Every structure is written in C-alpha cells, then in structure tokens.
C-alpha cells in the first residue's frame, strides 16, 4: 500500500515538472526553420547557376559546402544549438544538422588532443553515417546490377 501511494505521488510529481509541449507549434517551428534552410540552399543554387554560370552539379556542390561551412561556424559560436532548440527537427534533418553533429563533437573533445580527441570522437557521428551510406549504396547497386542483368531495369 505504501509503495502504491509513493508511485501515485511520483506520477503526479512527474506531471507537474514535465514541460507541456504543443505539437502543432513544434511542427510549425520545424517546418519554418527547415524551410528557411532549404530556401537558403535554393538561393545558393540559383545564384551559382545564374550569376556565376555554374552547371547544376557544381552549383549543388558549392551549395552543400557553403551550408556545411555555415553550420560549422554557427556551431563554433554556439548559435546552431539555439536554432535547434527553437526549430527542433527542422534544423537537425538537413545537411546542416549533420555538419552540426560532427562539428560539436570536434569542439567538445578538442581538449583531449588532435588524435584521441578530435580525430577519434568526430567519427562517433560521422562513422555510422558513412558506413551505412556506403553499405546501402552497395546493396542498391547490387540490386540495380541484378535487375539490369535480368532485363527488369
């Protein structure tokens, strides 16, 4: 009986200290932040193609590099975390979120040195992404090859 009463009291305490989240507002913020990041990327693409005469692939490469650079710089100044706190998944999903994850790991572990700190810890995030990206591309390439050999693709 005592434990049941303590469980009930604890459950009430958890309800009082748990922040109330407005799902619709969170989704709107994520949509806004993710949309702004995508608009910035599209502006970079358009400027690269129209003003500088770059082809689509080269403009896309410049877009990716500039977005990653901006994310790393904002992470270094501790501004990207504020953007993530406001926009949630809208700031974490695009390429800028991946760059933020890698940059923040490098910044956090720099005190442990270049090799064991930055060199090792930076791949705690990047390593699995690279590994599974390569593996999935290999599997899809195998499926494509098998499909083309059978005349399906």
N, C-alpha and C positions, 0 to 999 in steps of 0.2 A: 504494500500500500504506500509506503514511504517513497519507494522508487518510482511508482506511477505518478505520484504528486510532483516529484522532482522533475520527471520527464515533461509533465504538463507545464510546470513553471519555466523550464528551459525552452520549451517550444514557444511560449509566449514571449520570453526574452528575445529569442531569435527573431520573431516577427517584429518586435519593436526596433531592433538595431539594424535589420536588413533594409538597405535602401530600396525605395519603391521605384521601379523602372516603368517608364511609359514606352511601350514597344513601338507605337506609331511614331513617336517623336524620335526615338533612336533610329528607326528605319529612315525617316526623313533626313536626319543629320548624315547618316551613312550615304544616302543617295546624293545629297548635296556635296559632300566632301569628295566622294568618288567621282562624281560628275565634274567637279571643278578640276580634279587631277586629269581626267580624260580630256577635258576641254583644253587644258594647258598643253597636253600632248598633241592634240589635233592642231593647235596653233603652231607648235614647233614644226609639225609635219608640213603644214601649208606654207609657212614661211620658208622652210628649206626647199620645197619644191618650186614655189612661185618666185620668190625673191632671189634665191641662190641657184636656181636651176638644177637642183639635185634630183636624181631619179628616186623612185618610190622607196627602194631598198636602202639607199644611202640616207635618205631623209629619215627613214624609220630607225636606222642605226644611231643617227645623231639624236633623235628623239629619246631613245632608250638611254643613251649615255647622259644626256642632259637631265633627264628625270632622276636617274640614279645619283648623279652628282648633287642635284638639289636636295634629294632625300638625305644623302650622307652629310651634307653641310648643315641642314636643318637638325639632323640628329646630333651632330657635334655641338651645336648651340642649344641643345635640349628643347628645341621648338617642335620637332616632329612628334614627341610624346604628348605635347599639348594638343596637337592636331588629332592624334589617335584618341585621346581622351574625349575630345568633342565628337569626332566623326566615326569612331569605332571601326567596324569592318570596312567602311568606305575608304579609310586611309591605309588599312593593312593589306587589302587584297591586291591592288595593282603592283607593278614592279617597284614602286617606291616603298611599299611595305617590306618587300624582300630586302631591298637595299638598307632600310632602317634596321632590320633584324641583324644583318651582317655587321653594319657599322656600330651598332650599340654593343654587340659582343666584343668587337675590337677595342672600343673605348673602355668598356668595363674591365677587360683583362689586360690592359696595356701595362699596368704596374707589375705584372708577373714576367715581363720581358717580351722581346720581339718574337722569339721562337715558341717558348712554352705558354706565353700569354696570348698574344695576338695570333701568332701562326697556328696554334692548335685550337683555340677556342672559337676563332672566326668560322671554322668549319663545323661547329656544332649545329649551326643553322644551315649553312650552305651545303654541307656534305650530303645530307639526306636528299635535298632538292636535286642536286647534281646527279646523285646515284640513281634515284628513281626516274629522273628525266631521261637519263641515258638508257636505263632499262626499258622504260615504256617505249622510247623511240626504237629500240632494237626489236621489241615484240611487235610493234606496229609495222616496222619494216619487214619482218618475217611474214606477217600476215599479208602484207601487200605483195611480197615476192611469191608466196604460195598462191594467192589469188590470181596474179598475172600468169603464173605457170599453168593454172587450170583454166585460164581464159575467162575468169569471172570479172576481173578488173581490167 
